[in-house]
Amino acid sequence: MPGKNVGTALASAGSAEACMLGFRYMFVPAVQANSAANRVYEKAGFQLLITASELGKKVNWYGYRLDEAPQPERPPESKS
């Protein structure tokens, strides 16, 4: 589904959930040759931290500081 922003929505939802759980940072890898994955993380606000060789491939490591991100509101929990 190229061009539907599904990857960006997933990255944003994952970082929002990590923030609500109290994490301060989030780190994700993306194989350098996978330009679509790299664009997703960059579009979601992740910063490229380092490129490393892992298992014979170049891997970009991205980081995101969650405590500086906008805080989404968590829906009220249902009372069952």
C-alpha positions, 0 to 999 in steps of 0.5 A: 500500500505505498503512499497511504501513510500507513507506516508513518501512522504506525510509527507515530502510534508506537511512539505515542504508546511508548510515551504514555507508558513512561518511556523517554526515548525510542530507538529503531533500526532500518536497513539503509537500503530500505529507503521507504522505511527510512523515510517513514521514520524521518517523516514521523520525527525520528532523528538519524543517530548512527549508521552501523554495519550489522550482519554485513548490511548498513543499518541506520539507527534512529532515535526519538525523544518522547518527552519533547513530543506532543502528549496525546490524550489517552481515552478513558478506560472502560469500567467493566 
